[in-house]
Amino acid sequence: MEITWYGHSCFRLAERNYATVVTDPYDEKAIGYDVLKLKADIVTVSHDAPGHSHIDAVKGVSHVIDGAGEFEIGGVFITGVSTDGTAGGKKRKDASSRNTIYVFDYDGITVAHLGDLQQVPTQSEIESLGTINVALIPVGGGGGLNAAKAAEVVSLIEPNIVIPMHYATPAVKVSLESLNKFIKEMGLSKPETQPSLKVTRSGLPEETRVVVLDYQKS
């Protein structure tokens, strides 16, 4: 399967003969980046905010998933796990702070999109995700995980591959921290970037590897 990043928290997951997924499409007027011109069978929305729920930016959509549950669409198994429990010991009241993690299973390759996750998940939430091959994880704060919390989540999930998202780039308008902080938290030097990631079961690394994608124009 191929994973392409279009900036912020928006990815396209594609595999021949399977449904195509776009995650968290953004409103470019609020977030920056280029106008999204994507096609997909499925759109997932982690929470209701301009940077994550601009469904109209994606054409050809037959299914919109915006909450917890289990779904099978076009050969793709999707599990939505709600993480809108407590923050700082207090129940979240603001609907915009609710978040859904999605796990996509493409014929045994699992990709978790953590949305705008704010807190390190509970043990039960981690267990409900199952085995994760690729984790798409927010690292730049601004309502999502900061670098230190993101690194902690990586250590709990133990994915084969980590793709950071939701961080400062020259194209983004909102205030976010740079990718460098997360890279340092992971104990890495500056990684090389690539335009997209093709994932096969035989090509999954045994040790967790961070892959940095260049954001693409759709």
N, C-alpha and C positions, 0 to 999 in steps of 0.2 A: 504494500500500500504506500501511497505518497502523502506526505504532510507538507502543506504550504502555509506560510504565515503572511497575513496581509496587514499586520500592524495591530497594536494594542492586544486584545484577547481573541482576535478573529483568525481562525484557521480554516482551511479546507482539507478534509480527509477524503481521499478518493482511492478506489480500487476497482479494477475492471470487473464487471458483472455484479457489483454491489452498489447499494445506494450511496450517493455522495452527501457528505455532511458539511455544513458551514456552522461554526460556533461563534456566538457573540458578535454578530455584525454591528458595526458602529455607525453613528451619524457623524460624518466628516466635519460638519459645521461645528460640532461641539468638541470633537476629539482631535481633529487634524487628519493627517494622512490624505490619500487620494480618495476620490469617490469610488465606492465599491461597485463593481460590475460583475457580480458572480452569479453562477447558476448552481443549484443544488436541489436534491430531493428533500432533504431534511435540514431544518435550522434549529439549533438549540440555543436557549437563552438562560444564562446563569442567574440573572436578576434584572429587574426593570430599571434601566438607566440608559441614557443616550449612548453611552459607550459600549453597550452590551445587548441592546434589544431593538436595533433598527432593522426589523424584519423586511421592510419594503426594499432594502438595498439588494436583496437576493431574489432572483427570478426562478420560476419553475418549481417553486416549493410546494410539495404535497403534504408535508407534516411539519408542524411547529411544536417543539417540546419545551415547556417553560416551567417544569417542576419535577418533583420526585416521582419515581415509578419505574416499571420495567416495560420495555417496548422491543418489538421485533419488526423492522421495516427494511424491505429490500435486502434481506440477508444479513443485516447488521443488528446485533443485539445491543441495546442501549439500557443502561441502568442509571437512573437519576437519584442521587443521595442528597437530602437536604442537610445543610450545615447551619441553619438559622437558630441554633440553640441559645447559648449564652455567650456574652462577650464581657470580659472583666467581671464575671460573677453576676451580671445583670441580664435579664431576659431582653433580647432585642425587640424594640417596639417599632422601629423604623422599617417599613416594608422594603425600602431600597437596600437595607443591609442584609436582607435574606439572600442566601446563596444556594445554588444547586451545583454539585459536582456531577459530571457525566462521565461514565465509563463506556467506551465504544469497543465492541468485540467484533473484529473483522476476521472470521475464520481462525480464531485462536490467538490473534494479535490484539492485545488490549491497549487502548489509549485512554488516559484519564485527563479530562479538561477540568481544572480546579476552579474555574470561574474567578470570582472576585473574593476568594477565600480570605477571611480576615484573621482567623485564629488557627492555631495548630489544632487539627481535628482530634476528637476523642478516640480512645482505643476502639470503641464500638464502631465509630464512623470509618476508621481505617480498615477494620476487618470487613466492613460491608462493601468496600471497594474491590476486595479480592486481589489477585495477583495483577500488578500493573507493569506492562512492558515499557510504555512511553508515558511520561508525565509532563503535561503542559501546565506550567506553574507560574503564578504571578510573583514577581520578585522586587518590584519598585515602589511598594507602599501605595500611597494615594487611595486608600480604601481596601487595597489588597495586602497580601503578605509583604513585609519588608524582607531585606536580604537575609537577616539572621533567622527569622521564622521560616522563610522558604527553605533554607538549608536544613533546618530541623525537620520539616515535613519530608524532605527528600530522604533523610536518614530513617524515617518511620516507614515510608512507603517502599523504599528500596527498589525503585524501578531500574530497568536496564538502561534507559535513556531519559535524560531530562532536557526539555526544551523550555527555556525561560521566555516569559511574555510580560506585558503590562509594566514596561519600564521606559525611561526617558530615551527618546531618539530625536534627531533633528526635525522630524515631521510631526511630532505630537505636541498638542497645545496645552494639555493639562500638566500639572506639576507632579512629576514622578522622579524617583531616584535612578541613578545610572545603573547599567548592568554590571559595572566594575565591582560594586560592593558585593553582589552575589557571587561573582567569580572568585573574589578573595575569600569569602565565607566558605566556598567549596575547596579552597586551597589550590586553585588553579592559576596558571598564567593566562594571558589574554588568548582566548581560543580563536581558531579560524572560523569564519562564517561561510555558510553555503546557502544557495537559493531555495532548496527544499530538501526533504529527507525521505528517502525510499527505505521502507522497513520490511525485512523478511524475517521469518522465524529463525532461519539458519544464521542470519547476520546479526542477531542480538548479542551485545557484549555481555560477558559474565559480570564484570565490574561496572558500576553505574558510570555512565559517560554523559557529559554535558555537551549538547549540540546547539549552537547558536545559529539561528536562521536570519537571513536578510529579509526584511519585509518587501513583499512584491506588489507591483501595481496590477490590479485585476483587469 
